[in-house]
C-alpha cells in the first residue's frame, strides 16, 4: 500500500478481550516455569488485585485455561495441570467443542428418557424443586453450579452408575469450556445474561415437569430443544 508516494505495510488489528490478555499472560508464565505443574495458583482475589480486574473477567480467563487443560480445579482451588499437552489452535478448539455438544445432545436426550421411567417419587420432587430455584437475578456462578446440579440429578434418576458417570464427564467438559463460560462472563450486558438464565430456567422447569408427570415424549423433546438452544448461543458467541 502506498500513501503520498511512500510504501508501507499494515498488520491486521487483533481483537482481543481483557480475559484473553489475562489467560495469555498466565499461560506465558506457566510456559516460563514461573508456575510449575501441580503447583497451586494464587487465589482469585489475589489475581484480581494483580491484574486490576473484576472477578467475572478473571473467571472467564481461568475457564479458557481450564478448557485447554492447562489449569485444573480441585476442591475449589486452582492448580497447574500435572501434564500440559499442546494447546489447541482456535479451529481445533471449535471442532472439539462441536463434537462435545453433539455428544451431549445424544446422551442428554437418552438420559432424560430413561429418567422418566426410573426416577423415584422423591427424585422427581427434588428435580422440580431444583428447577424452581432458577431465577433471572442469579449470580452467574450460582447459576453455573445450580445448572450442573440439575442435570446431575437427571443422571442420578437413571439408576445407572456408568451412564451417570459418563453424562457427568460430558457435562463437566461443557461447563468448563471457555465457550460456555463466555456466555456468562464474556462481556455480555447484564440484561443479556439475565435473558439466558431465564431461558435456561424455563426449559429446566419444562423438563422437570415432564419427568415428574412421566411423559417421556415431552421430556425428550424439551431436552433436545434445550441443548439446541445452548448450542446456538455458544456458537453465535464464537462467531
GICORRA-V170236 format. One record per backbone hydrogen bond with DSSP energy under -1.0 kcal/mol. CO is the residue of the C=O (numbers start at 0). NH is the residue of the N-H. If there is no record, write none. Layout:
# GICORRA-V170236
co->CO nh->NH
co->CO nh->NH
This chain:
# GICORRA-V170236
co->0 nh->7
co->2 nh->5
co->5 nh->2
co->16 nh->20
co->17 nh->21
co->18 nh->22
co->19 nh->23
co->20 nh->24
co->21 nh->25
co->22 nh->26
co->23 nh->27
co->24 nh->28
co->25 nh->29
co->26 nh->30
co->27 nh->31
co->28 nh->33
co->29 nh->32
co->35 nh->38
co->38 nh->79
co->42 nh->46
co->43 nh->47
co->44 nh->48
co->45 nh->49
co->46 nh->50
co->47 nh->51
co->47 nh->52
co->53 nh->57
co->54 nh->58
co->55 nh->59
co->56 nh->60
co->57 nh->61
co->58 nh->62
co->59 nh->63
co->60 nh->64
co->61 nh->65
co->62 nh->66
co->63 nh->67
co->64 nh->69
co->64 nh->70
co->65 nh->68
co->69 nh->80
co->71 nh->78
co->73 nh->76
co->76 nh->73
co->77 nh->40
co->78 nh->71
co->79 nh->37
co->88 nh->92
co->89 nh->93
co->90 nh->94
co->91 nh->95
co->92 nh->96
co->93 nh->97
co->94 nh->98
co->95 nh->99
co->96 nh->100
co->97 nh->101
co->98 nh->102
co->99 nh->103
co->100 nh->104
co->101 nh->105
co->102 nh->106
co->103 nh->107
co->104 nh->108
co->105 nh->109
co->106 nh->110
co->107 nh->111
co->108 nh->112
co->109 nh->113
co->110 nh->114
co->111 nh->115
co->112 nh->116
co->113 nh->117
co->114 nh->118
co->119 nh->123
co->120 nh->124
co->121 nh->125
co->122 nh->126
co->123 nh->127
co->124 nh->128
co->125 nh->129
co->126 nh->130
co->127 nh->131
co->129 nh->132
co->130 nh->133
co->134 nh->137
co->138 nh->142
co->139 nh->143
co->140 nh->144
co->141 nh->145
co->142 nh->146
co->143 nh->147
co->144 nh->148
co->145 nh->149
co->146 nh->150
co->147 nh->151
co->148 nh->152
co->149 nh->153
co->150 nh->154
co->151 nh->155
co->152 nh->156
co->154 nh->157
co->155 nh->158
co->159 nh->163
co->160 nh->164
co->161 nh->165
co->162 nh->166
co->163 nh->167
co->164 nh->168
co->165 nh->169
co->166 nh->170
co->167 nh->171
co->168 nh->172
co->169 nh->173
co->170 nh->174
co->171 nh->175
co->173 nh->176
co->176 nh->180
co->177 nh->181
co->180 nh->183
co->180 nh->184
co->181 nh->185
co->188 nh->192
co->189 nh->193
co->190 nh->194
co->191 nh->195
co->192 nh->196
co->193 nh->197
co->194 nh->198
co->195 nh->199
co->196 nh->200
co->197 nh->201
co->198 nh->202
co->199 nh->203
co->200 nh->204
co->201 nh->205
co->202 nh->206
co->203 nh->207
co->204 nh->208
co->205 nh->209
co->206 nh->210
co->207 nh->211
co->208 nh->212
co->209 nh->214
co->214 nh->218
co->215 nh->219
co->216 nh->220
co->217 nh->221
co->218 nh->222
co->219 nh->223
co->220 nh->224
co->221 nh->225
co->222 nh->226
co->223 nh->227
co->224 nh->228
co->225 nh->229
co->226 nh->230
co->227 nh->231
co->228 nh->232
co->229 nh->233
co->230 nh->234
co->231 nh->235
co->232 nh->236
co->233 nh->237
co->234 nh->238
